[in-house]
Amino acid sequence: MSKKARKVGILTAGGDAPGLNAVIRGLGKTIITHYGMELIGFRDGITGLVENRYVNLDGSTLSGILTLGGTILGTSRDKVNKFPLHGEQVNMVPTVKENLDKLGIDALVMLGGGGTAKNAKLLMDAGVNVILLPKTIDNDIWGTDTSFGFATAMEVATQAVDRLHSTAHSHHRIILAEIMGHRAGWLALGAGIAGGADIILIPEIPYTIDSVTETIRARISRGSTFSVVAVAEGARDATDTASTQAALELVSTASTPENKKAAKIHLATVQDAQREHTFKLARELESTTGLETRVSILGYIQRGGTPSAEDRLLATRLGSATADHIYRGEYGILVAARGQGTEPVALEDVAGKLKSVPTDHHWIQTARWIGTGLGD
């Protein structure tokens, strides 16, 4: 067991999500009132670690933040080993380690998703006592049942799909609701099922325009004059998916730095060409079905606002459980949600991995059973 921790640092990194402040509160109240430790918060994620910008968190600071969206600490997407400095990307791990040592930080709690997991692993390898908490509305963090932010975002997306039904029905239109989820389709799938979308398109299942059109025409033949399609932002048709996979293969097999750089440029070009795929799909559906087609991009409203009760509860118990791990000197872990409890998962098993939707997942099966089209 490591020495007893006296001072704990915390930061929020990556994209914001509902529940971040609830975690800060849950950890802080347990750290301060139950274990008698100190807590400081680093401003703006990794940036605050590098620049040594922080604030002391106490009972008054933590009061009233349970229901707040966003993060009182601010956030950033900077990488600790490729930190932008004077026009270059610099490895700032030694600087961060020095800052933490000077402040007497015994443990660092990082709230974030996949990118933060990689940063946490780098700091762990440098000797920092790190604990990661799973934050993302995409629910794509490997090793945890769910992540805080997901339940609230799914509720917001579901309400949007609900509302789009009435306008789609009134105007006899196809309406595509683009929902966040660049690499994993949990959010679009969950909101699509809960909101009664007629078709759900996710990154894990490449779609064809023929399949989507067939589903809509079948609805028309049954007397339905409208359709609502839930589209994950990372969903792609089979052709675009093949192009992206080929570009990724070039990156992974490049044998020289020059070839890898050229491959990454090619990949970026391919991805840029696909950026407005939802509008492309809308044009194709309008052409093939004859129905007016509109796009509604939900965007950042899925991240903002008051966290749901479910996310507040999850965030509070994850934060509180993390304080207990710190007290026990257990570091280098992700504190994962497991059923109604929590479970430590080795950070080295989490970093670099993605939790995508298995194509045999029971949500997928449910969607198929109730007649929802999945585009394949």
Helices and strands as residue ranges (DSSP letters): E 7-12, H 20-29, I 30-34, E 38-42, H 46-51, E 54-57, H 59-62, E 83-85, E 88-90, H 93-103, E 107-112, H 114-125, E 130-134, H 150-171, E 174-179, H 186-195, E 199-201, H 209-221, E 227-232, H 238-253, H 257-273, H 277-289, E 293-297, G 299-302, H 309-328, E 333-338, E 341-346, H 347-350, H 362-369
